[in-house]
Amino acid sequence: MIDLSELGLDDEIINFLNEQKDFDIDKVSQEGGNCDIFFGQHKIFDRRIALKIYYGGEKSTSHSEPKILSKLDHPNILRVRDAKRIGKYHSYFMTDEIDGGDLEKYFKEGKLDLKKALNIIHGILLGLGELHKDDVKIVHRDIKPKNILIYEASGEPLIADFGSIKQFSHEGKIGGSRTTTIYMPPEIIRGESYTTQSDIYQIGVSMYQILGGFFPDTYAEWLSPKEQIKLRSITGTYEQSVFIDKVIFAMISKGNLLRYDTLPPYVNKQIINIIKKATHPKLNVRYSNTAEFLNDLYKAQKRLTNWCQDGDIYYATKIKGERFRIMESNKGFSTEKLGTTGWRRSGDYTATIASHISNLN
């Protein structure tokens, strides 16, 4: 058992956890900004569970959303087995514990090739479509790789972290959330309402991220060299934070946040155009629903050569299973094909990698 008194929890939370008789807590994660996750064995369900407790204001989550989520049974939505209020200000969701960890950890460990990444986006869109449908009408408001769990065995994604969910009205619009700055949709920055298209925007940003685009962990790294010089001249942590937010919000509003030229060279224009459409600042240009997004993604996945990168070497697997790799030497870039006796060069050396990738695509 975990000694809860050492975790810096409110007395209300400690009392709630100590009163639970159905499960034994044996592990805790306190990485979240406004939540903690407690893991343990549920005695009645006879399975591993995760209890995610959100710390928020009185209006942080209404009672209706957890009730709706508990009724959903979709392969790409983490099943909510129980959800309740804890006192006046806190709430919890009980779900299964997933063995594969989150998508952010998954792709940082190098477990994603091109097809796996696109399949994961496909699964997230299917789950999001379930949340958006007319008889559910829920927006997530915090879609990002950290909030997507991955089944280790199948690689199937699960939409998780329901701390920001809201049921939207007949007009289809609600207020914004405390989502991470870098994933904030342009319309929220403009002071407009949150819609289902805002969730779609966040999937577009996540798609760019897991495909390997420039996505630094610290906000200051998003700034240009000139802006970083300006940042260093500002005294005070708060003032620096305000300046960084201002710069990032301006990039998001203009659609300049994502640097498409930093994506791996095998990510083709068709895929890049999908990301651009999903993250467009103008709602009348952005995908209006998940079905439109899925349709374009399906077209991009047809007869797609699979790619992955290991250091400076790019590996390609064609539809029929033929395997190639592109390498660079002092003679330039070359393509090699894997045969029964090993790798053999196929074609001429070139100064750039583009023609080799084009030939294999």
C-alpha positions as CSV (number, residue, x, y, z in Angstrom):
1,M,0.0,0.0,0.0
2,I,1.0,3.6,-0.7
3,D,1.5,6.0,2.3
4,L,-0.9,8.7,1.1
5,S,0.3,11.1,3.8
6,E,3.6,11.6,2.0
7,L,2.0,12.8,-1.3
8,G,1.0,16.3,-0.3
9,L,-2.7,15.6,-0.9
10,D,-5.7,17.5,0.5
11,D,-7.3,15.9,3.6
12,E,-10.5,15.5,1.6
13,I,-8.7,13.4,-1.1
14,I,-6.8,11.3,1.5
15,N,-10.1,10.5,3.4
16,F,-11.8,9.6,0.1
17,L,-9.0,7.2,-0.9
18,N,-8.8,5.6,2.6
19,E,-12.5,5.0,2.5
20,Q,-12.3,2.9,-0.7
21,K,-12.7,-0.8,0.0
22,D,-13.0,-2.1,-3.5
23,F,-9.4,-1.6,-4.6
24,D,-5.8,-1.5,-3.2
25,I,-3.6,1.4,-4.4
26,D,0.0,0.3,-5.1
27,K,1.3,3.0,-7.5
28,V,0.8,6.7,-8.0
29,S,1.7,9.2,-10.8
30,Q,1.8,12.9,-9.9
31,E,3.0,14.1,-13.3
32,G,-0.2,15.9,-14.3
33,G,-0.6,19.6,-13.7
34,N,-4.1,19.4,-12.2
35,C,-4.5,15.8,-11.4
36,D,-3.0,12.7,-9.9
37,I,-3.4,9.1,-11.0
38,F,-3.6,6.2,-8.6
39,F,-3.2,2.6,-9.8
40,G,-4.2,-0.6,-8.1
41,Q,-6.1,-3.9,-8.2
42,H,-9.9,-3.8,-8.2
43,K,-11.2,-6.6,-6.0
44,I,-14.6,-6.8,-7.6
45,F,-13.6,-6.2,-11.3
46,D,-10.5,-8.4,-10.7
47,R,-8.5,-6.2,-13.0
48,R,-5.9,-3.4,-12.8
49,I,-7.6,0.0,-12.6
50,A,-6.5,3.7,-12.8
51,L,-8.2,6.3,-10.7
52,K,-7.6,9.8,-12.0
53,I,-8.5,12.6,-9.6
54,Y,-8.9,16.1,-11.0
55,Y,-8.4,19.1,-8.9
56,G,-10.5,22.0,-10.1
57,G,-13.2,24.6,-9.4
58,E,-16.8,24.0,-8.6
59,K,-17.7,24.1,-12.3
60,S,-14.8,22.1,-13.6
61,T,-16.9,19.1,-14.7
62,S,-20.6,18.7,-14.7
63,H,-22.3,15.5,-13.6
64,S,-23.7,14.7,-17.0
65,E,-20.4,14.1,-18.9
66,P,-19.1,11.3,-16.7
67,K,-22.5,9.6,-16.9
68,I,-22.4,9.7,-20.7
69,L,-18.8,8.5,-20.9
70,S,-19.6,5.5,-18.6
71,K,-22.1,4.3,-21.2
72,L,-19.7,4.5,-24.2
73,D,-18.1,1.3,-25.4
74,H,-15.8,2.1,-28.3
75,P,-12.4,0.5,-29.1
76,N,-10.7,3.9,-29.3
77,I,-12.1,5.5,-26.2
78,L,-10.8,4.6,-22.7
79,R,-13.7,2.9,-20.9
80,V,-14.9,4.9,-17.9
81,R,-16.0,2.4,-15.3
82,D,-17.0,4.9,-12.6
83,A,-17.0,8.7,-12.2
84,K,-18.0,10.8,-9.2
85,R,-17.5,14.1,-7.4
86,I,-15.2,14.3,-4.4
87,G,-16.7,17.0,-2.3
88,K,-17.4,20.3,-3.9
89,Y,-14.3,20.9,-6.0
90,H,-12.8,17.6,-7.1
91,S,-13.8,14.7,-9.3
92,Y,-12.5,11.4,-10.4
93,F,-12.7,8.9,-13.3
94,M,-12.0,5.2,-12.8
95,T,-10.7,3.4,-15.9
96,D,-8.7,0.3,-16.8
97,E,-4.9,0.6,-16.5
98,I,-3.4,0.4,-20.0
99,D,0.0,-1.3,-20.3
100,G,1.5,0.6,-23.2
101,G,1.7,4.1,-21.8
102,D,0.8,7.3,-23.6
103,L,1.4,8.2,-27.2
104,E,4.0,10.9,-26.4
105,K,6.2,8.2,-24.7
106,Y,5.5,5.8,-27.5
107,F,6.8,7.9,-30.3
108,K,9.7,9.3,-28.3
109,E,10.9,5.8,-27.8
110,G,11.0,5.4,-31.6
111,K,8.2,2.9,-31.8
112,L,6.4,4.6,-34.7
113,D,6.9,4.1,-38.4
114,L,4.9,6.1,-41.0
115,K,2.0,3.6,-41.2
116,K,1.7,3.1,-37.5
117,A,1.6,6.8,-37.0
118,L,-1.2,7.3,-39.5
119,N,-3.1,4.3,-38.2
120,I,-3.0,5.8,-34.7
121,I,-4.4,9.1,-36.1
122,H,-7.1,7.0,-37.9
123,G,-8.0,5.4,-34.5
124,I,-8.1,8.7,-32.7
125,L,-10.5,10.1,-35.3
126,L,-12.8,7.1,-35.0
127,G,-13.0,7.6,-31.2
128,L,-13.4,11.4,-31.6
129,G,-16.2,10.8,-34.1
130,E,-18.0,8.7,-31.4
131,L,-17.7,11.6,-28.9
132,H,-19.0,14.1,-31.4
133,K,-22.0,12.2,-32.7
134,D,-25.5,13.6,-32.1
135,D,-26.5,11.4,-29.3
136,V,-23.3,12.0,-27.3
137,K,-22.3,15.6,-28.2
138,I,-19.0,15.7,-26.2
139,V,-15.9,17.7,-27.1
140,H,-12.6,16.6,-25.5
141,R,-10.8,20.0,-25.5
142,D,-7.4,18.6,-24.7
143,I,-6.4,16.2,-27.5
144,K,-2.6,15.7,-27.5
145,P,-0.2,12.7,-27.5
146,K,0.1,12.8,-23.7
147,N,-3.7,12.2,-23.5
148,I,-3.8,9.2,-25.9
149,L,-3.0,5.8,-24.4
150,I,-1.6,2.9,-26.5
151,Y,-2.3,-0.8,-26.2
152,E,1.2,-2.3,-26.1
153,A,0.2,-5.5,-28.0
154,S,-1.9,-4.0,-30.8
155,G,-0.7,-0.4,-31.0
156,E,-4.3,0.7,-30.9
157,P,-4.9,4.2,-29.5
158,L,-7.4,5.1,-26.8
159,I,-8.6,8.7,-26.2
160,A,-8.1,9.3,-22.5
161,D,-7.9,12.1,-19.9
162,F,-11.4,13.4,-19.6
163,G,-10.7,16.3,-17.3
164,S,-11.7,19.0,-19.9
165,I,-14.6,17.3,-21.6
166,K,-17.8,19.2,-22.1
167,Q,-21.2,18.4,-23.6
168,F,-22.0,21.0,-26.2
169,S,-25.3,22.7,-26.8
170,H,-27.6,22.6,-29.8
171,E,-25.7,25.5,-31.2
172,G,-22.6,23.3,-31.0
173,K,-20.4,25.8,-29.2
174,I,-18.9,26.0,-25.7
175,G,-16.1,27.9,-23.9
176,G,-12.4,27.1,-24.1
177,S,-10.4,25.0,-21.6
178,R,-7.1,25.1,-19.9
179,T,-5.4,23.1,-22.7
180,T,-1.7,23.3,-23.2
181,T,-0.6,26.5,-24.9
182,I,1.0,24.8,-27.9
183,Y,-2.2,22.9,-28.8
184,M,-4.6,25.8,-28.3
185,P,-6.8,26.3,-31.4
186,P,-6.7,29.7,-33.1
187,E,-10.4,30.4,-32.5
188,I,-9.9,30.2,-28.7
189,I,-7.0,32.7,-29.0
190,R,-9.4,34.9,-30.9
191,G,-11.9,34.7,-28.0
192,E,-14.4,32.6,-30.0
193,S,-16.2,29.5,-28.8
194,Y,-14.9,25.9,-28.8
195,T,-16.4,23.6,-31.3
196,T,-15.9,20.1,-32.6
197,Q,-13.5,21.6,-35.2
198,S,-11.3,22.7,-32.3
199,D,-10.8,19.0,-31.4
200,I,-9.9,18.4,-35.0
201,Y,-7.3,21.1,-34.9
202,Q,-5.6,19.4,-31.9
203,I,-5.5,16.1,-33.8
204,G,-3.8,17.9,-36.7
205,V,-1.1,19.3,-34.4
206,S,-0.7,15.9,-32.8
207,M,-0.3,14.3,-36.3
208,Y,2.4,16.7,-37.2
209,Q,4.1,16.0,-33.9
210,I,4.2,12.2,-34.0
211,L,5.3,12.3,-37.7
212,G,8.5,13.9,-36.5
213,G,8.1,17.6,-37.1
214,F,9.9,20.2,-35.0
215,F,8.3,20.1,-31.6
216,P,10.5,21.2,-28.7
217,D,9.7,20.5,-25.1
218,T,10.3,24.0,-23.9
219,Y,8.2,27.0,-25.2
220,A,11.3,29.3,-25.5
221,E,12.7,27.0,-28.2
222,W,9.7,27.8,-30.4
223,L,10.9,31.4,-30.6
224,S,13.0,32.8,-33.5
225,P,16.7,33.8,-32.7
226,K,15.6,37.4,-32.7
227,E,12.7,36.7,-30.3
228,Q,15.0,34.7,-28.0
229,I,17.3,37.7,-27.8
230,K,14.3,39.8,-26.8
231,L,13.3,37.2,-24.2
232,R,16.7,37.3,-22.6
233,S,16.4,41.1,-22.2
234,I,13.1,40.7,-20.2
235,T,13.5,40.4,-16.4
236,G,11.0,38.4,-14.3
237,T,9.7,34.9,-14.9
238,Y,6.1,36.1,-15.2
239,E,7.0,38.8,-17.8
240,Q,9.0,36.2,-19.8
241,S,6.0,33.8,-19.7
242,V,3.7,36.5,-21.0
243,F,6.1,37.4,-23.8
244,I,6.4,33.7,-24.9
245,D,2.7,33.2,-24.9
246,K,2.2,36.3,-27.0
247,V,4.7,35.1,-29.6
248,I,3.2,31.6,-29.7
249,F,-0.4,32.8,-29.8
250,A,0.6,35.0,-32.8
251,M,2.1,32.1,-34.6
252,I,-1.0,29.9,-34.0
253,S,-3.4,32.7,-35.1
254,K,-1.5,33.1,-38.4
255,G,-1.1,29.4,-39.0
256,N,2.7,29.6,-38.7
257,L,3.3,27.4,-35.7
258,L,4.1,24.2,-37.5
259,R,7.3,24.0,-39.6
260,Y,6.5,21.6,-42.3
261,D,10.0,21.7,-43.7
262,T,11.2,19.9,-40.5
263,L,9.1,16.8,-41.2
264,P,11.1,13.8,-42.4
265,P,11.6,13.9,-46.2
266,Y,9.4,10.9,-46.8
267,V,6.3,12.6,-45.4
268,N,4.7,13.5,-48.8
269,K,2.7,16.5,-49.9
270,Q,-0.6,14.7,-49.6
271,I,0.0,14.0,-45.9
272,I,1.3,17.5,-45.3
273,N,-1.8,19.0,-47.0
274,I,-4.0,16.9,-44.6
275,I,-2.3,18.4,-41.6
276,K,-2.6,21.9,-43.1
277,K,-6.3,21.5,-43.6
278,A,-6.8,20.1,-40.1
279,T,-5.0,23.0,-38.5
280,H,-6.1,25.8,-40.7
281,P,-6.9,29.0,-38.7
282,K,-10.1,29.6,-40.7
283,L,-12.9,27.2,-39.7
284,N,-14.5,27.4,-43.2
285,V,-11.3,25.8,-44.6
286,R,-10.6,23.3,-41.8
287,Y,-12.2,19.9,-41.8
288,S,-15.8,20.4,-40.6
289,N,-16.0,16.9,-39.1
290,T,-14.0,13.7,-38.5
291,A,-15.5,11.9,-41.5
292,E,-13.9,14.4,-43.9
293,F,-10.6,14.1,-42.2
294,L,-10.8,10.2,-42.3
295,N,-11.7,10.2,-45.9
296,D,-8.6,12.2,-46.9
297,L,-6.4,10.1,-44.5
298,Y,-7.8,6.9,-46.1
299,K,-6.8,8.2,-49.6
300,A,-3.3,9.0,-48.4
301,Q,-2.9,5.5,-46.8
302,K,-3.8,3.7,-50.0
303,R,-0.7,2.0,-51.6
304,L,1.5,3.9,-49.2
305,T,5.2,3.0,-48.9
306,N,6.0,2.5,-45.2
307,W,9.0,4.5,-43.9
308,C,11.0,4.7,-40.7
309,Q,14.3,6.3,-39.8
310,D,17.2,5.0,-37.7
311,G,19.8,7.6,-37.2
312,D,20.8,8.8,-40.7
313,I,19.4,5.8,-42.5
314,Y,15.9,5.8,-44.0
315,Y,14.2,2.4,-44.4
316,A,11.3,1.8,-46.8
317,T,9.0,-1.2,-47.2
318,K,6.9,-1.4,-50.4
319,I,3.3,-2.7,-50.6
320,K,4.6,-6.2,-51.8
321,G,7.1,-6.4,-49.0
322,E,10.3,-5.3,-50.8
323,R,12.7,-3.5,-48.5
324,F,15.0,-0.6,-49.3
325,R,17.2,1.8,-47.4
326,I,18.7,5.1,-48.3
327,M,22.1,6.0,-47.1
328,E,24.6,8.8,-47.4
329,S,28.3,8.4,-48.0
330,N,31.1,10.6,-49.3
331,K,29.8,9.9,-52.8
332,G,26.3,11.1,-52.0
333,F,22.9,9.5,-51.4
334,S,22.3,5.9,-52.6
335,T,19.4,3.4,-52.5
336,E,20.1,-0.2,-51.5
337,K,17.7,-3.1,-51.8
338,L,17.6,-6.1,-49.5
339,G,18.0,-9.3,-51.3
340,T,18.7,-12.9,-50.3
341,T,22.4,-12.2,-49.9
342,G,22.0,-8.9,-48.1
343,W,21.9,-5.2,-49.1
344,R,22.9,-4.2,-52.7
345,R,23.0,-0.8,-54.2
346,S,20.2,0.0,-56.6
347,G,20.7,3.0,-58.9
348,D,23.1,5.9,-59.0
349,Y,24.5,8.2,-56.3
350,T,22.9,11.7,-56.1
351,A,23.6,14.9,-54.2
352,T,20.2,15.0,-52.5
353,I,17.9,12.5,-51.0
354,A,14.7,13.7,-52.7
355,S,14.9,11.6,-55.9
356,H,15.5,8.4,-54.0
357,I,12.4,9.0,-51.8
358,S,10.4,9.9,-54.9
359,N,11.3,6.7,-56.7
360,L,10.4,4.6,-53.7
361,N,7.1,6.4,-53.1
